[in-house]
Every structure is written in structure tokens, then in C-alpha cells.
Amino acid sequence: MIPLTLGQRIYLGAVAALALVVGYWCYFVPTRSAVAIPWQLPTLCATFLGAMYLSGAIFNATCMLARRWTDIRVIMPMIAMWTGGLTIVSLFYLPLFDFTRIQVWVWFGAYIIYPLIALWQMWTHRRLSGDYPVSALSLPEGVKPYLWMQGSLMISLGLGLLFATKAMLLIWPWHTGKLMLQLYSAPLLTYGIGSFLFARQHTWSEIRLGLVAIGVFTGAELATSIDHIRMLDGSVLSIVVWFVWLTVTTGMLANLSWLAFKPETARAHEQTLARI
């Protein structure tokens, strides 16, 4: 197995650092979200974006500690989709950006450079796309249908936010604008397509960091939705669906993450007993 290089760890650290800054200000200090991003956002918009970025920060930071390329292979296309998607959406709203602010230059600079590096890493390691650690415990087949379902729901939501924005504005759980919904689409599409990529992997070690990251996103968003429940001014049905989706997804991902990180020897023993 190809080990992770110092350069790859530095790159993942840089992505994690920016995501952590945005996640901290948007999630924990939403009234000052403009410190980290190009605009000041309403509280719920800021915390939703912050939850996404905190999950991305944890994903990239934990990937820095991985030993092998196979353990972080799926994150490279996800970085390219997330950061590249934000750049493409932003280009349609250039008049809303104040280019006298450093946050705007950081926004565009990072989201042009980061996806290019991720694509280069994918191209460099393209011959290793089928490699996986044969000594690691296999991903149970029963997990894959859930990952396909989770991915389908997130992709459907992301595509709806991106291409049917006016309709989504009417059913979103809280009042927001077209720009924010389309910006939300990039991380949702990333985690949706990422779930499909997870389902194609062979072992727990290849997907466990991603499971935790998506679980952090849905769990943090569930927490802030409960904390700011009085700000949810959408229809009752949309609010109920919102809470059901976040609760079920967070619970499932917490369970899968626990299974993925259980001691290798204990799980191997369980599999041996199951075969007897």
C-alpha cells in the first residue's frame, strides 16, 4: 500500500484549516459570519453552512493522520466537487462580492487552487484506483444499500437546490435566499456522491473517516435546528421532514461509525463466530 506523503498531509491540513475557520465563525458565532466568508448571513443560514464546514474540517484533519493513500482516496474527488462547485456557483453572483475584502480573495483563491490540487492527486494515483488493504475487515454488503439510499437523497436535495431553486425556496424549512440554497447544493452533492463512492469500496478503513464527517454535519445541523427551532418559519411538513431526515441519518451514521472503528480483533472474532 502507498503511504501518505508529507505533501498530501500538508494539503489536507490547509483544506482543514480553512474549513475550521469558516465552520467556527458560522456555527459558533453566526452573528459575525462575515469574519470568515464574503457576506454576513442570517443565523440559521450561517449555522447550516457552519455545520457543513465543521464536518469538512474534521474529515480533512482526520485524513491527515491516515497511513495509506487508500484510506483517503475517496476524499480527493469530494474536495474537488465541494470547492469546485462553490467556485462555479459564485461566478454567477459576482456582483454580490466586494473585492475590496480579503475574505473574497481567500474564497476564490482557495476554491480555485484546492480543486485543481485534488484533481492532480487523482490523476497521479489513477492506477491505484482498484487497490485496497486486503488485510482490513471487509465492508458488509448490508451497509451498501443504506449508502446508496443516503447518497440518492442527498443528491436529489442538492440537485433540487441547484436547478429548482425557486421551488425549493417555497418549501425550505426557513427563509433564505437563492444564493445560499445554491451554495448549500455543493456540499450536499459532495456528500451524496461521496456516499456512492463509499458503497463501492471494499473495507471499513476506506470509508470510516467519511462516515464520521457526514455524521458530524447532520448531527451539528440537528443540534442547531433544535436550538433555533423558533426560527424555523417554513411549513410544518417541511420542518417535520427536516427533523426526521437529520435524526435518522445522524443515528445511522453514528451506528456505522461505531462499527467502522470497533477494534479490529473484536470484529474479526465476531465474524469468525458468525461463520461457525
Secondary structure by P-SEA (a helix, b strand, c coil): cccccaaaaaaaaaaaaaaaaaaaaaacccccccccccccccaaaaaaaaaaaaaaaaaaaaaaaccccccaaaaaaaaaaaaaaaaaaaaacccccccccaaaaaaaaaaaaaaaaaaaaaaaacccccccccccccccaaaaaaaaaaaaaaaaaaaaaacaaaaaaacccccccaaaaaaaaaaaaaaaaaaaaaaacccccccaaaaaaaaaaaaaaaaaaaaacccccccaaaaaaaaaaaaaaaaaaaaaaaaaaccaaaaaaaaaaaac
